[in-house]
Amino acid sequence: RGLIGVYHDWCESFSTYPRTYDLLHSNFLFSNLPERCAIIDLVAEMDRIVRPGGYVVIQESKQMINKVGSIFRSLQWSVNLYNDQYLVGQKSLWRPEGGEVQR
């Protein structure tokens, strides 16, 4: 794997397989979204393309970090905040309790 920089219109789904990336980084992406994009849709897309154990590093305003962090937590990510402007989240390999697979 390598480090590849990509510019993408996050209002569209990312043309990739699920669980492809180890790391996503964004710099004021959420605060610069056009009105046609919902924050929750963008976080759901990030959740789809990051593999379990992978990370997101997000630089945003404190207000936006709080909004985004709560969405990631609801998706069972571990979230840490640094200097009131950086969110570092790690995707867990989460399964619902009692969710045994029936065969």
DSSP file (Angstrom, degrees, kcal/mol; ACC not computed):
  #  RESIDUE AA STRUCTURE BP1 BP2  ACC     N-H-->O    O-->H-N    N-H-->O    O-->H-N    TCO  KAPPA ALPHA  PHI   PSI    X-CA   Y-CA   Z-CA
    1    1 A R              0   0    0      0, 0.0     2,-0.3     0, 0.0     0, 0.0   0.000 360.0 360.0 360.0 152.6    0.0    0.0    0.0
    2    2 A G        -     0   0    0      2,-0.0     2,-0.7     0, 0.0     0, 0.0  -0.769 360.0 -95.8-130.3 177.1    1.1    3.5   -0.6
    3    3 A L        -     0   0    0     -2,-0.3     2,-0.5     2,-0.0     0, 0.0  -0.878  45.6-179.9 -98.5 112.2    0.1    7.0    0.4
    4    4 A I        -     0   0    0     -2,-0.7     2,-0.4     2,-0.0    -2,-0.0  -0.958  20.0-144.6-119.9 123.7   -2.1    8.4   -2.3
    5    5 A G        -     0   0    0     -2,-0.5     2,-0.4     2,-0.0    -2,-0.0  -0.723  23.6-175.2 -84.7 134.2   -3.5   11.9   -2.3
    6    6 A V        -     0   0    0     -2,-0.4     2,-0.5     2,-0.0    -2,-0.0  -0.995  21.0-151.2-134.8 133.1   -7.0   12.1   -3.8
    7    7 A Y        +     0   0    0     -2,-0.4     2,-0.3     2,-0.0    -2,-0.0  -0.895  31.8 170.0 -98.0 133.3   -9.3   15.0   -4.5
    8    8 A H        -     0   0    0     -2,-0.5     2,-1.1     6,-0.0     6,-0.1  -0.997  43.6-120.2-147.4 144.5  -12.9   13.9   -4.4
    9    9 A D    >   -     0   0    0     -2,-0.3     3,-2.1     1,-0.2    -2,-0.0  -0.773  27.8-163.1 -82.5 101.2  -16.4   15.4   -4.4
   10   10 A W  T 3  S+     0   0    0     -2,-1.1    -1,-0.2     1,-0.3    35,-0.1   0.527  81.1  75.3 -70.8  -4.3  -17.6   14.0   -1.1
   11   11 A C  T 3  S+     0   0    0     26,-0.1     2,-0.3     2,-0.1    -1,-0.3   0.563  95.8  60.0 -79.4  -7.3  -21.2   14.7   -2.0
   12   12 A E  S <  S-     0   0    0     -3,-2.1     2,-0.1    25,-0.0     3,-0.0  -0.849 102.0 -96.8-113.5 153.3  -20.9   11.6   -4.3
   13   13 A S        -     0   0    0     -2,-0.3     2,-0.3     1,-0.1    -4,-0.1  -0.408  44.3-106.5 -69.0 149.3  -20.0    8.1   -3.2
   14   14 A F        -     0   0    0     -4,-0.1     2,-2.1     1,-0.1    -1,-0.1  -0.610  24.8-126.2 -80.0 130.6  -16.4    7.2   -3.5
   15   15 A S  S    S+     0   0    0     -2,-0.3     2,-0.3    -3,-0.0    -1,-0.1  -0.507  73.1  95.8 -80.8  77.4  -15.7    4.8   -6.4
   16   16 A T  S    S-     0   0    0     -2,-2.1     3,-0.1     0, 0.0    -2,-0.0  -0.970  78.8 -87.5-155.4 165.0  -13.9    2.1   -4.4
   17   17 A Y    >   -     0   0    0     -2,-0.3     3,-0.6     1,-0.1    -3,-0.0  -0.435  54.9 -93.9 -72.7 152.9  -14.5   -1.2   -2.6
   18   18 A P  T 3  S+     0   0    0      0, 0.0    31,-0.3     0, 0.0    -1,-0.1  -0.321 107.4  20.7 -62.3 152.2  -15.6   -1.1    1.0
   19   19 A R  T 3  S+     0   0    0     29,-2.5    31,-0.2    31,-0.2    30,-0.2   0.882  84.8 130.4  57.3  45.3  -12.9   -1.4    3.6
   20   20 A T    <   +     0   0    0     29,-1.2     2,-0.3    -3,-0.6    30,-0.2   0.811  48.7  66.3 -95.4 -36.1  -10.2   -0.3    1.3
   21   21 A Y  E     -a   50   0A   0     28,-2.9    30,-2.5     1,-0.1    33,-0.1  -0.677  48.5-166.0-104.3 144.5   -8.3    2.5    3.1
   22   22 A D  E    S+     0   0A   0     -2,-0.3    33,-2.9     1,-0.3     2,-0.3   0.716  82.5  22.0 -88.5 -26.8   -6.1    2.4    6.3
   23   23 A L  E     -a   55   0A   0     31,-0.2     2,-0.4     2,-0.0    -1,-0.3  -0.994  55.7-174.0-148.9 133.7   -6.2    6.2    6.7
   24   24 A L  E     -a   56   0A   0     31,-1.7    33,-2.6    -2,-0.3     2,-0.4  -0.993  11.1-169.6-123.4 137.5   -8.3    9.2    5.7
   25   25 A H  E     -a   57   0A   0     -2,-0.4     2,-0.4    31,-0.2    33,-0.2  -0.987   4.4-178.3-126.1 135.7   -7.3   12.8    6.4
   26   26 A S  E     -a   58   0A   0     31,-2.5    33,-2.4    -2,-0.4     2,-0.5  -0.995  15.3-157.2-135.1 145.5   -9.4   15.8    5.9
   27   27 A N  E    S-a   59   0A   0     -2,-0.4    33,-0.2    31,-0.2    31,-0.1  -0.904  80.9 -33.5-123.2  98.7   -8.7   19.5    6.5
   28   28 A F  S  > S+     0   0    0     31,-3.2     4,-0.6    -2,-0.5    32,-0.1   0.796  91.5 140.9  58.4  33.0  -11.8   21.6    7.1
   29   29 A L  T >4  +     0   0    0     30,-0.3     3,-0.7     2,-0.2     4,-0.2   0.936  65.9  49.4 -66.5 -48.2  -13.8   19.3    4.8
   30   30 A F  G >4 S+     0   0    0      1,-0.3     3,-1.1     2,-0.2    -1,-0.2   0.874 109.8  49.6 -65.6 -39.1  -17.0   19.3    6.8
   31   31 A S  G 34 S+     0   0    0      1,-0.2    -1,-0.3    30,-0.0    -2,-0.2   0.665 111.7  50.7 -75.2 -14.4  -17.2   23.1    7.3
   32   32 A N  G << S+     0   0    0     -3,-0.7    -1,-0.2    -4,-0.6    -2,-0.2   0.261  81.2 123.8-104.6  11.3  -16.7   23.6    3.6
   33   33 A L    <   -     0   0    0     -3,-1.1     6,-0.1    -4,-0.2    -3,-0.0  -0.453  64.5-116.3 -71.2 142.2  -19.4   21.3    2.4
   34   34 A P    >   -     0   0    0      0, 0.0     3,-1.7     0, 0.0    -1,-0.1  -0.308  32.8-101.7 -68.3 164.4  -22.1   22.7    0.1
   35   35 A E  T 3  S+     0   0    0      1,-0.3    -2,-0.1     3,-0.0     0, 0.0   0.700 115.9  70.6 -62.1 -20.1  -25.6   22.6    1.4
   36   36 A R  T 3  S+     0   0    0      2,-0.0     2,-0.4     0, 0.0    -1,-0.3   0.587  87.7  76.6 -77.2  -7.7  -26.5   19.6   -0.7
   37   37 A C    <   -     0   0    0     -3,-1.7     2,-0.4     4,-0.0   -26,-0.1  -0.875  69.7-147.3-107.9 134.0  -24.3   17.3    1.5
   38   38 A A     >  -     0   0    0     -2,-0.4     4,-1.7     1,-0.1     3,-0.4  -0.805  15.8-134.3 -95.6 139.6  -25.4   16.0    4.9
   39   39 A I  H  > S+     0   0    0     -2,-0.4     4,-2.4     1,-0.2     5,-0.2   0.893 105.8  56.0 -58.5 -41.3  -22.6   15.5    7.4
   40   40 A I  H  > S+     0   0    0      1,-0.2     4,-2.2     2,-0.2    -1,-0.2   0.853 104.8  52.6 -63.9 -33.9  -24.0   12.1    8.4
   41   41 A D  H  > S+     0   0    0     -3,-0.4     4,-1.9     2,-0.2    -1,-0.2   0.895 109.5  49.0 -67.3 -39.3  -23.8   10.9    4.8
   42   42 A L  H  X S+     0   0    0     -4,-1.7     4,-2.2     2,-0.2    -2,-0.2   0.913 111.9  48.1 -66.5 -42.6  -20.2   11.9    4.6
   43   43 A V  H  X S+     0   0    0     -4,-2.4     4,-2.6     1,-0.2    -2,-0.2   0.896 109.8  53.2 -64.9 -39.6  -19.3   10.1    7.8
   44   44 A A  H  X S+     0   0    0     -4,-2.2     4,-1.8    -5,-0.2    -1,-0.2   0.885 108.9  49.6 -62.4 -37.9  -21.2    7.0    6.6
   45   45 A E  H  X S+     0   0    0     -4,-1.9     4,-1.9     2,-0.2    -2,-0.2   0.898 110.3  50.1 -68.0 -39.9  -19.1    7.0    3.4
   46   46 A M  H  X S+     0   0    0     -4,-2.2     4,-1.6     1,-0.2    -2,-0.2   0.919 110.2  51.0 -61.6 -42.5  -15.9    7.3    5.5
   47   47 A D  H  < S+     0   0    0     -4,-2.6    -2,-0.2     1,-0.2    -1,-0.2   0.869 109.0  52.5 -61.9 -36.7  -17.1    4.4    7.6
   48   48 A R  H  < S+     0   0    0     -4,-1.8   -29,-2.5     1,-0.2    -1,-0.2   0.890 114.5  38.7 -67.2 -40.2  -17.7    2.3    4.5
   49   49 A I  H  < S+     0   0    0     -4,-1.9   -28,-2.9   -31,-0.3   -29,-1.2   0.618  97.2  85.5 -94.4 -11.6  -14.3    2.8    2.9
   50   50 A V  E  < S-a   21   0A   0     -4,-1.6   -31,-0.2   -31,-0.2   -28,-0.2  -0.765  76.8-129.9 -90.4 132.9  -12.1    2.6    6.0
   51   51 A R  E >   -     0   0A   0    -30,-2.5     3,-2.6    -2,-0.4    40,-0.3  -0.412  38.0 -82.1 -76.1 155.2  -11.1   -0.9    7.0
   52   52 A P  E 3  S+     0   0A   0      0, 0.0    40,-0.2     0, 0.0    -1,-0.1  -0.346 123.5  26.8 -56.2 134.3  -11.5   -2.1   10.7
   53   53 A G  E 3  S+     0   0A   0     38,-2.7    39,-0.1     1,-0.3    -2,-0.1   0.276  99.3 124.4  90.6  -9.4   -8.5   -0.8   12.6
   54   54 A G  E <   -     0   0A   0     -3,-2.6    37,-2.5   -33,-0.1    -1,-0.3  -0.260  50.8-131.4 -80.1 171.0   -8.1    2.1   10.2
   55   55 A Y  E     -aB  23  90A   0    -33,-2.9   -31,-1.7    35,-0.2     2,-0.4  -0.848  12.7-157.0-125.4 154.4   -8.0    5.8   11.1
   56   56 A V  E     -aB  24  89A   0     33,-2.1    33,-2.5    -2,-0.3     2,-0.5  -0.989   9.1-164.4-121.8 141.1   -9.5    9.1   10.2
   57   57 A V  E     -aB  25  88A   0    -33,-2.6   -31,-2.5    -2,-0.4     2,-0.5  -0.986  14.4-177.5-123.9 118.0   -7.7   12.3   11.1
   58   58 A I  E     -aB  26  87A   0     29,-2.8    29,-2.8    -2,-0.5     2,-0.5  -0.965  16.5-162.4-125.1 127.4   -9.9   15.4   10.8
   59   59 A Q  E     +aB  27  86A   0    -33,-2.4   -31,-3.2    -2,-0.5   -30,-0.3  -0.949  37.0 130.9-107.1 123.2   -9.0   19.0   11.4
   60   60 A E        -     0   0    0     25,-2.4     2,-0.1    -2,-0.5    -2,-0.0  -0.896  59.5 -67.6-154.3 177.5  -12.0   21.2   11.9
   61   61 A S     >  -     0   0    0     -2,-0.3     4,-2.7     1,-0.1     5,-0.2  -0.380  51.9-109.4 -69.7 158.8  -13.5   23.9   14.2
   62   62 A K  H  > S+     0   0    0      1,-0.2     4,-2.1     2,-0.2     5,-0.2   0.896 118.7  52.8 -59.9 -41.4  -14.3   22.8   17.7
   63   63 A Q  H  > S+     0   0    0      1,-0.2     4,-1.6     2,-0.2    -1,-0.2   0.920 112.8  43.4 -61.2 -45.1  -18.1   23.0   17.0
   64   64 A M  H  > S+     0   0    0      1,-0.2     4,-2.9     2,-0.2     5,-0.3   0.877 109.5  57.1 -70.5 -37.4  -17.8   20.8   13.9
   65   65 A I  H  X S+     0   0    0     -4,-2.7     4,-2.9     1,-0.2    -1,-0.2   0.904 106.3  51.0 -58.4 -41.5  -15.4   18.3   15.7
   66   66 A N  H  X S+     0   0    0     -4,-2.1     4,-1.7     2,-0.2    -1,-0.2   0.904 112.4  45.8 -64.0 -41.5  -18.1   17.8   18.4
   67   67 A K  H  X S+     0   0    0     -4,-1.6     4,-1.3     2,-0.2    -2,-0.2   0.952 117.5  42.4 -64.3 -50.2  -20.8   17.1   15.7
   68   68 A V  H  X S+     0   0    0     -4,-2.9     4,-2.4     1,-0.2     5,-0.2   0.897 111.4  55.7 -66.4 -41.2  -18.6   14.7   13.7
   69   69 A G  H  X S+     0   0    0     -4,-2.9     4,-2.5    -5,-0.3    -1,-0.2   0.882 104.7  52.6 -59.9 -39.9  -17.2   13.0   16.8
   70   70 A S  H  X S+     0   0    0     -4,-1.7     4,-1.6     2,-0.2    -1,-0.2   0.861 109.3  49.8 -66.6 -33.7  -20.7   12.1   18.1
   71   71 A I  H  X S+     0   0    0     -4,-1.3     4,-0.9     2,-0.2    -2,-0.2   0.931 111.1  48.4 -69.3 -44.7  -21.6   10.5   14.7
   72   72 A F  H ><>S+     0   0    0     -4,-2.4     5,-2.0     1,-0.2     3,-0.8   0.909 109.9  52.8 -61.2 -41.1  -18.4    8.5   14.7
   73   73 A R  H ><5S+     0   0    0     -4,-2.5     3,-1.9     1,-0.3    -1,-0.2   0.882 103.5  56.7 -61.6 -37.3  -19.0    7.4   18.3
   74   74 A S  H 3<5S+     0   0    0     -4,-1.6    -1,-0.3     1,-0.3    -2,-0.2   0.738 103.7  54.7 -66.6 -20.6  -22.5    6.2   17.3
   75   75 A L  T <<5S-     0   0    0     -4,-0.9    -1,-0.3    -3,-0.8    17,-0.2   0.199 124.9-105.4 -94.9  14.6  -20.8    4.0   14.7
   76   76 A Q  T < 5S+     0   0    0     -3,-1.9    16,-0.4     1,-0.2     2,-0.3   0.755  71.1 146.6  69.1  28.7  -18.7    2.4   17.5
   77   77 A W      < -     0   0    0     -5,-2.0     2,-0.5    14,-0.2    -1,-0.2  -0.663  51.8-121.9 -85.9 148.7  -15.4    4.2   16.5
   78   78 A S  E     -C   90   0A   0     12,-2.4    12,-2.6    -2,-0.3     2,-0.4  -0.822  35.6-164.6 -87.4 134.1  -13.0    5.2   19.3
   79   79 A V  E     -C   89   0A   0     -2,-0.5     2,-0.4    10,-0.2    10,-0.2  -0.972  14.6-176.6-128.8 131.9  -12.5    9.0   19.1
   80   80 A N  E     -C   88   0A   0      8,-2.3     8,-2.8    -2,-0.4     2,-0.4  -0.976  13.6-148.2-125.5 142.7   -9.8   11.2   20.6
   81   81 A L  E     -C   87   0A   0     -2,-0.4     2,-0.4     6,-0.2     6,-0.2  -0.892  11.3-168.6-111.5 140.7   -9.7   15.0   20.4
   82   82 A Y  E >>  -C   86   0A   0      4,-2.6     4,-2.2    -2,-0.4     3,-2.0  -0.996  67.2 -14.1-132.0 132.0   -6.5   17.0   20.3
   83   83 A N  T 34 S-     0   0    0     -2,-0.4    -1,-0.1     1,-0.3    -2,-0.0   0.733 108.5 -81.0  53.3  28.0   -6.0   20.8   20.7
   84   84 A D  T 34 S+     0   0    0      2,-0.2    -1,-0.3     1,-0.1   -19,-0.2   0.635 129.3  64.1  56.1  16.3   -9.8   21.4   20.2
   85   85 A Q  T <4 S+     0   0    0     -3,-2.0   -25,-2.4     1,-0.2     2,-0.5   0.438  84.2  72.5-142.5  -5.2   -9.3   21.1   16.5
   86   86 A Y  E  <  -BC  59  82A   0     -4,-2.2    -4,-2.6   -27,-0.2     2,-0.5  -0.960  51.8-169.2-119.9 131.8   -8.1   17.6   15.6
   87   87 A L  E     -BC  58  81A   0    -29,-2.8   -29,-2.8    -2,-0.5     2,-0.5  -0.976   1.6-171.2-114.3 128.3  -10.2   14.4   15.8
   88   88 A V  E     -BC  57  80A   0     -8,-2.8    -8,-2.3    -2,-0.5     2,-0.4  -0.977  12.3-177.9-118.5 117.1   -8.4   11.1   15.5
   89   89 A G  E     -BC  56  79A   0    -33,-2.5   -33,-2.1    -2,-0.5     2,-0.5  -0.911  14.4-159.3-118.5 143.1  -10.8    8.2   15.1
   90   90 A Q  E     -BC  55  78A   0    -12,-2.6   -12,-2.4    -2,-0.4     2,-0.3  -0.984  20.2-129.8-121.7 129.1  -10.1    4.5   14.9
   91   91 A K        -     0   0    0    -37,-2.5   -38,-2.7    -2,-0.5     2,-0.2  -0.577  24.2-148.4 -77.5 132.1  -12.7    2.1   13.4
   92   92 A S        -     0   0    0    -16,-0.4     2,-1.2    -2,-0.3   -38,-0.1  -0.531  23.0-115.1 -94.6 165.0  -13.4   -0.9   15.5
   93   93 A L        -     0   0    0     -2,-0.2     2,-0.3   -41,-0.1   -17,-0.1  -0.719  54.0-178.5 -94.8  80.9  -14.4   -4.4   14.4
   94   94 A W        +     0   0    0     -2,-1.2   -17,-0.0   -19,-0.2    -3,-0.0  -0.629  17.8 175.4 -93.1 138.0  -17.8   -4.1   16.1
   95   95 A R        -     0   0    0     -2,-0.3     3,-0.1     0, 0.0    -2,-0.0  -0.993  38.0-102.7-134.5 143.3  -20.5   -6.7   16.2
   96   96 A P    >   -     0   0    0      0, 0.0     3,-1.7     0, 0.0     2,-0.1  -0.315  46.4 -97.4 -62.6 147.0  -23.8   -6.4   18.1
   97   97 A E  T 3  S+     0   0    0      1,-0.3     3,-0.0     2,-0.1     0, 0.0  -0.408 109.7  13.6 -64.8 139.5  -24.0   -8.3   21.3
   98   98 A G  T 3  S+     0   0    0      1,-0.2     2,-1.3    -2,-0.1    -1,-0.3   0.642  87.5 138.2  70.9  13.4  -25.6  -11.7   21.0
   99   99 A G    <   +     0   0    0     -3,-1.7     2,-0.2    -4,-0.0    -1,-0.2  -0.380  24.4 165.6 -91.3  58.5  -25.3  -11.4   17.2
  100  100 A E        -     0   0    0     -2,-1.3     2,-0.4     1,-0.1    -3,-0.0  -0.479  41.1-111.4 -74.1 145.3  -24.2  -14.9   16.5
  101  101 A V        -     0   0    0     -2,-0.2     2,-0.4     2,-0.0    -1,-0.1  -0.623  25.9-139.6 -79.6 128.4  -24.4  -16.0   12.9
  102  102 A Q              0   0    0     -2,-0.4    -1,-0.0     1,-0.1    -3,-0.0  -0.752 360.0 360.0 -87.6 131.1  -27.1  -18.6   12.2
  103  103 A R              0   0    0     -2,-0.4    -1,-0.1     0, 0.0    -2,-0.0   0.372 360.0 360.0-117.6 360.0  -26.0  -21.4    9.8
